[in-house]
């Protein structure tokens, strides 16, 4: 009898080229697309790397988002409570009820109505940068404050509290293996803050998303205060962190591809397609994976039988470069028309803020190419570094000149 191969240690080490997907992910997609891996805490999981397999995990109801039972090293505290009781951590029927109510408040129409203000914020921040001595750190002066301001205005949160949010969010998204007390304290600060703000909005409603969430109802069913708190925490963190990280990495990748950048400068109408292609090629998750799943029953993926209760890691970065779906997948092609990337999830848990993220990234990119067409990275790439110990990939700083 042949012993089963030992699980592969995961996550893989970062590649030498900053902002590029981890090279081992592509290699394992071709050699062992459904692979058993071992996480640093000893937890066993299954890594999926083909587009069809990752898509199956996103759309098949046999894959659950309630992953806590498969991750015994994660304590039951404020942090895990927020995860378990958020849209990301729920399954139907709880997820169906909550998403239906939230969708009544967080509409495409509401986001589209915000686009002129988003455009205005882009211009204001670029004008401020123009008054600073060069080089200017794009991360600190544009990539972060831009989506922070947008999500604060959308939710109805004072933007002056943005620095507090950033500190709490950085702690929550930090290294899961260290400082559990600080992470729990950050989650508690979020809970206390939004509990007080919701109470204030009940007494004095505004034209904002928190007020809309308070009012959202369906045949008498309403969101509880605890549900609104967890929704606000999730939307605040996801509403700025992923967009902030993407802006800097988008610009770095564009400057690596000068012909594509020149093409975009000549045709700004191509920005929406460019954003989709950049979402495809830029890896935002630190390990190249999306939201973990757990199998509710025995499932077969690409001929491999995975038992019930198994932790699943959808390898989004590798799936987005699957040559069976994307011709010439390593090439940045801003005019790519068929682009079914999985960067914003899919199925029941498709990113609630996907439309907002697209609008923000489109307007940020449009603003940069319109106002700063000769922008350059001011330091060699060897001097750039990614944020350490974060669940989401992002540059620590990006000095630019123009």
N, C-alpha and C positions, 0 to 999 in steps of 0.2 A: 504494500500500500504506500502511495506517495504522499508525503506530508504536504499540507497546503503551504504555499509560500508565505513567509513572514510579512506582516504589514509594512508598508513603506513609510519611513518617518516623514511627517508632514506638519507644518508647511515647508515647502522647498525654500532654500535660500534665495534672496533677491539676486537678479542678474547684475552684470557689471554696467549695463546701460540704463541710466536712470529713466524712470517713467515708461520703460518697456515691460511688457508682460514677462513673467517668469518663464525662462526657456524650457524648463523641465515639463511645464504643463503641456506644451505642444508635443514634446517627445512622448509623454505618457498617453496622450490622446491617440497616437499612432500605434503604440505598442501594447497598452493595457488600459483601454478607455474606461473600464469599470474596475477601479483598483481599490483594494483594501489598504487603508492608511492608518497610522498611529499618531495621535496628537501628543503634544508635549506632556500632558497630564496622564497619558496612558490610555485615554479613551480611544476605542477603535471606531473607524468610520469608513464610508465608501465614497470615493471621489469619482464624480462623473465628469467627462471632458468632451464628449461629442455633443454637437448641437441638438440632435434628436433626443439624446438621453437627458440632457439638462432640461430641454423643453418638456419631456415626459414628467420629470420631477416637479416642474412648475405647474403643469396643467392637470395631472392625474390626481384625483382625490385620495388615492391610496398613500400619498405623501403628505404628512401633516407638518404644520409649522410649530406644533407644541413639542419643542426639542428638549425641554428640561429633563424629562426622565432618562434620556440617553446621555446626559452630561452631569454625572454625579458630583463632579468637582465644583460645580457652580452652587454657591450657597443660596438658601432661600432668604432673601433680604429685599430691601427697597428696590434695588436694581432689577432683580429677577421678577419682582412683582410688576414693575412697569413693563417689562418684556412680555410676561405672560398675559397681562391684561390690556395689551395694545393690539391694534389691528394686525401687526406683524406676527404676534404670537398666538393668534386665535385661529380656530377652524370653525366651519359651520356647525351648528346654527348661530352661535354667538357672533361669529365674524359677519355672517349675512345680515343680521339685525343691525350691528354697529355700522357696517359699511353703508348700508342703505340710509341710515340716519345722517351720517357724515356727508354722504354724497349730496344730500339736500342742501347742505350749507357750503361745501367746498366744490363749487361748480366750475365748469370751463368758462361760463359767462362771467363769473366773479374774477377769475384770473385774467381773462381777456380785457376786462374793464380796467385792470391794473397795469396793462402794458404801457400806456403813455407815461405813467408815473415811473415805471421801471426804466424806460428810455431816459427820462429826466434824471434819475439817480445816476445812471451810467455817465451822462454828460457832466453832472456835478462833480463826481469823483475824478473824472479825467481832468477837469478844469483845476481841481485842487492839486492833482499830481503835477500839472504843468507849472505850478508855482513853486514846486519843491526843487532843491538842488539834485541834479542827477549824479549817479544812478538812483532810481526810485525803486523801493521794494514793492512790486506789484501785489504780492500776497497781502501785506499789511495795509496797503493803501487803496486797494481795489478789490481783489478777489474775495477777501473776507468781509469787509464792511458793506459791500454791495448786497449780497444775499441776506446778511443779517438785517439790514435796514428793510429789505423787501418783506421778509417773513414777519418782522416785528409789526410793520404797518398792516400786513394782511391779517394777522391775528388780533391786532389791537393792543400790542404790548409797547410800552415806552422804549424807544430806541436807546435812551440813556442807560438802560439796564443791560445793553448788549454785551459789555465786558464781563458782567457777572455770568451771563448765559454761556459765553465762550469758555470761561474757566470751568464751569460745571460740566459742560459738554465734553471738553478736553479730558476731564477726569473720567467721565463715564466711558469714553471711547478709548481709554488708555489700556495699558497692559492688564489683562484679566488675571494674571498670575501674581500681581503685587498690589499692595495698598487697598485691600477690600474695604477697610474702614473709610478711607477718603472717598471711594466710589459710592459707598452707601450714603455718606454725608451729602455728596453732590446730588444724588437722587432725591434725598429728603428735602434739600434746598429747593429743587425744582417743584416738588409736590407742595411745599408750603407756599411758594411764590404764586403758583397758579391757583391754589385754593383761595388765597386772598384776592387775586385778580378776578376770579369768577364771581366771587361774592360782590365785588365792586361793580362788575358789569351787570349783575342782576338788579342792583339798585339804580344804576345809571347806564342803560344800554347805549351802545354805539353802533356805527356802521362798520362792523368788523366781523371776523370769522368767529371769535369767541362768543360774541353776542348771537350770531347765527346758530352756533352749536347749542347754545342754551335754549334757543327757540325751536330747534329742529324737532319735529315730531312726526309720527306716522300712526294714525288711528289711536291716538292717545299715548302711544309709546314715546318716551323721551330718553335722552341720554342722562345717566346719573352724573353727579358731580365728580365722582371718582373716574368715570369713563372720560369725561371732558378733560380732566387733569392729565390723564395718560395720553390722550390724543394730542393735547397741546405740547407735552414734552416731546413726543415722537415727531410731530410736525415741525417744531422749532429746531430740533437737532438735525433731522433729515432735510429740513427746508433750507438750511444754509451750509452745512458741512460738505455735502457731496458736491454742490454747485461751486463752493469756494475752492475745493480741491481741483475740480475739473478745469476751471478757467486757466489757472497757471499751467497745468499739464497740456491743455489744448494749445496754448501759445507756444510752449516748448516744442511740441510735436510739429506744429506748423512751420516753425523756424528751421526745423531739421529737414523740411521738405519745401525748399524755396520755390520750386516751380508751382506746387500746389498753392502756396501762399500768394504768389503773384497772380495766379488764376482767380483766387478769391478776391483779391484787391480789384481786379478788372471786372468782376461780376459779383457784386454784393448780394444780388438776388439769389445766389447759390448758398447763402448762409444756412438756411434750414437743412438742406441736404448735407452740408459740411458738418453741422452739429451732429447729425445722425452717424456719419462716418467716424467722427472723432469719439463719439460715445462707444462705437464699436471697438476702436483700436486702443483706446486709453484704458488701462486697467485701474479701477478705483478701489477694489477690495485688496487689502494687504496680502492675502494669500491667493488672490485670483479667483476667489469663490464668492458666491452670493449667499443669501439667507439660508442657513442650514435647515434641513428637513429631517423627519423621522418617518420610517415606514409604519403604516398602521396595520399592514398585513404583508404576507410574503409577496414579493413582486419580482418580475423578470425584466431586466434591463439589458438590451443587446445580448440576449442569450445567457446572462448571468443571473442566477437566483439569489436574491437578497432577502434575508429573513425579516420577519416582523420585528419592530423595535430597533431597527438599525439606524444609526445616524448617517445622513446623506449630505455630502458637500457638493453642491452644483458648481462645477468649474466654469463659470461664466466667461472668463478671459479666454480659455481654450476653445469654448464653444463658439465664441465670436470670431475665431480664426479657423474654423473648420472648413477645409477646402472643398468638402462636398456641398457646402451651402454658399460660400463666398469665393468666387473666382479670384485667384491671385490674392489670397487673404492677407499676406504680409504687406501689401502695397496700400499706402494711403491714397484713396481715390475719392475726392470730394464730390465727384459727380455720380457716385454709385447710386443706381436707382433702386435695385432690389436689396434692401438692407434690413433683414429680420433679426437684428441684434437683440440680445437678451439682457442688456445692461440695466434696463428699468423693470426687470422681472417679467411676470406673465401670469395668466390665469387669475384666480380669485385674489391673489396677493400682488397683482400688478401695482406698481408704485402709485399711491394715491396722488402724489404731487408731481407725476410725470409731466403733465402739461405745464405746470409752473416752472419746472426745471428747464424744459425746452424753451419757454419764453425767455427766461433769465439768460440762458446760455446764448440764445440767438441775439438778444439785445446787447449782451456784453461783447460778443464777437463783432457785431456790427459797429458798436461804438469804438472798439479798438482799431479796426481797420479803417474807419472813417476819420478818426481823430489822430491816430498814431500809425499811419501806414508804413513809416520807416522804423518802427520799433525793433530794437535789437536786445538780445540777452547780453548783459553787461559783464558777465564772468564766464570763464570756461565751464563746461558742464561738469568737469571733475570737481568743481568747488560747490556744486549744488548738492543738496541732500534732502531725503524724504523725512517727514515727521516720524520720530521713533515711537514704538509701542502704541500704535493707533490702529483701530479696526478699519479705518479708511485711509487709503493712500493719498498723500498730498505733499507738496513741496513745503519745506520750512520757510524758504524765502526765494524770491525770484527778482534779482536786481535787473532793471531794464533802463535803456536809454532810447532816445528818439530824436 
